[in-house]
């Protein structure tokens, strides 16, 4: 739940699936199909990423970095962030834009190289995963940002980090629709979205809801 006070807003952005074309979150999809999804325990710390020592592990690490290269940037991303920035300004609210990605360390260099020139205009912080698990990292960072005094508005496409972040006070999540979070699948798996996780199809829908919440003093 959001407090009535007008806190500074951190608009955090998942990259893959929101700003960059990427496969549907397979792990979450599989758990939902099998009705095995359970919300993990809350995360208050992150175990630092440790580069694997074995040949197989190093190979997987290299393949992970390779698969994140040359991904197509969503052309709606920058105009979408511009809309959100203008909406915040319309209500005289201070909004700070940040990347909040689960991409692990082997992908950080390519992330900065390929997305930095486009997104540095908006992202004042690049919160790239320093641990082994994407959802754990995002939940941890949501807690840290709220401790700094921010209300967090997060753009996400994966149900698992969305639900984990949503249990942090002063966090609102916009969940971009895809096969892995389709309403029929969620109903099949017995998952009900909390009130601070909002399903959206595009940035226009995010901005429309964001504007309404600012008008009502809910953010």
C-alpha angles and dihedrals in degrees: 000000000000122000118235092239116099104247124180110270125235110199103199123192133207108212109205111067094009107051099007130044109252141156119278110271096269100188093056091043092053094049092049094048090051091043089237100120113126124172106248123232116280117277120225098165140026126229106228118249114262118199110233118253100204126085093243093049093048090049092052089048091053092047090050091055091046095052091056094058124103096006115165114257115230106248090211093060103083095039087047093054090046090055092051092048092051092047091053089049091050087062094041091245125149110234125184117196120215140171111237106183134167091213106132125231099274088064099046097091094051090045093057092042097050102033103027097078090053102038106032087092088067110022112076090174131036105203099189119176114277092179138055101262128062100206093044090053093050094049091048092050091048088057092047093050093050088051087057088058100260130137102221121222107185130192112210142158101194119082095211099062089036092059093041093052093043093066089064113094115251094022125125120185128201107203113205110220122249138140093280093061101032111148092239091053092048090050090049091052094045093245120149117189115235117239093258094058109081122190113224136173100207146352092276090062090048092052094046093053092041090054092050092051092049090050091052093044093243095131 
